């Protein structure tokens, strides 16, 4: 009886070992950090959950306090965003992203001088940031300083050819995209892209400008558009009266 029992146990053990030998090794599950969880909430546009997750784990981290600010900013809570950016700067006064983001609050409040001041300060710390150069250009545009806008936007475009086409919610740096006179803004974008030789984008923004009611067509005779005027696409656009949206 004992011999049979030993044989059964031995067979069972051998079978279990054989199964184990053919099973792939267990893969350890990567642990999601609170910051990564907050980023996931941001990507899903769950801004309140993101803000709570970042804030509960921020401690003295300027990066997380900055992200708290971005989450509030996306909810339209400018006061909460401003306090969070300032909290980030309390822990690191030279944190360019937080300085830039504070500038976006001033911009949203139509305090354009304050926005420009902070963008320029951020650029002393991060001179090769295309998004901050873009924000500076937008703030100059809001003040009617179109030449300064073009200089800033051209620098942004030089640093990142896709800077004006990129959209995203996850990150540490806010970008301003809201302007009052969209027709004039899109004309200025078309002018900048024409100078850069990016005819397709220049035409795209020029079409938007015309659709939004841009009336100063004599400006299209400027030297910046000289090469663009030779293209069939430009000529077709001028021959067709765009429907004003």
PyMOL commands that set and color helices and strands:
alter all, ss='L'
color gray80, all
select helices_A, chain A and resi 2-22+34-43+47-58+62-74+78-91+96-108+112-125+130-142+146-159+182-195+199-211+217-221+223-225+228-230+232-239
alter helices_A, ss='H'
color red, helices_A
deselect
rebuild
show_as cartoon
